[in-house]
Amino acid sequence: MTISNDATQRREAARGNGTTGGQFGHQQHSAPLVIHEPGDGLLARARANREIDLTEDARGFDDERVSMMMLMKYDPADTDSTLVLDYSENPNWDKRFTHEQLQKHDLLIADAYSDWFDADVDDFEYQADGDSNLSLSLTARIPDAELSEATVGQTAWNLHARFANETDPGTFGSEYIGAEIDRRIATAENPNIRAGIHEWMHNRGHAGVGITYREKAAYFRGGDHLVKIDRDGAHWRAHIPIELNNAHGREFDQAEADGKYEWTRHLPAETAARTNGTTQGA
C-alpha cells in the first residue's frame, strides 16, 4: 500500500514517534461521524437495497487505510444488519519485519490479524520492496431495533478506534498487534517446536490442517486428536469436539483455559535426529 508523503507526515505527527500517548495511533481523529440519511431511514433502505455504501462517511476517520464501509442486510427478514469496514493494511508500515520474515511468515501474519481482530482476511500480497498489503474486513451486528444513524456511526467508530490503536505501537494503554506477531514468529522459529513438529509428521503422518502458531506453542490436528507442540518439544494431545477442532485454531486457547478437555503430555521428541540426521526439525 503506497502512502503519500503528506499522509505519512500527518501520521508521524499524530503518533509523536511513540513518545506521546494519543487517543489514536495513526492519525488525529475527529468526533464520531454522523451519517446524513435523507428519505425513508436506514432500516427501510437496508431492506430494500440489501447494502448501503457509507464509504464517503468513513472518510471522516482520516485514515487512508479504510477502503470501504457498507451496511449490509443479507436477508430482508434478518433481524440484524451487519456493518462492514474494509481495510487495506500494510503490516510492515514501520519496517518492523525483515524481508525474509514477511516472505516466510505471510500466513502467520494473516492468521494473527484474523485472530486478534476477529477479522475476515481476504488477501495477503507480498511486495518485493519489503512491504505487504493485507486486505481485511471488520464486522459488527446491529439489531434492527437499534438501527439508526447514531448507532451505525458509533459502532463504526468503535471498530475503527480499536483497529487504529492496536495497529500502532505508540498508542498509550493499547496492546500492539506487532508484538503478538513477534511472539508467533518466535514460536514458529523455535528449534524445539520445529523438531517436535518434524518428529510428529515423520512418525505419525502429516498434520491434518495447517499449523497454527500461538505465543508459546504450535497447534494442528493429527487424526482425531488436537496436537500441541510446546517450547520444550513435548507433545500434548487431546480429544476435542469437532466444532472446536477447526482449521484456524481460534478455540484452542479457550479450550485449554476452560479446563474442559484433558491434555495428555508426551515426552519431548527424541527421534528427529535419528530419522534424517536433523536436530532442527522441518
Protein Blocks (a to p, Z undefined) as FASTA:
>chain_A
ZZdfklmmmmmmmnonopaccfbfkbccddddddddehjbjklmmmmnopacfklmmmmn
opaklmbdcdddfblklcbdcddddddddfklnomacfklmmmmmmmmmmmmmmmnopac
fbdcddfkopacddddddddddfklgcfklmmmmmmmmmmmmmmmmcfkbghiacfklmm
mmmmmmmmpmklmmmmmmmmmmnopafbdcdddfkbccddehjaccdddfkopacddddd
fklmcfkopmmmmmmmnopaccddddddfklmmmnopanbZZ
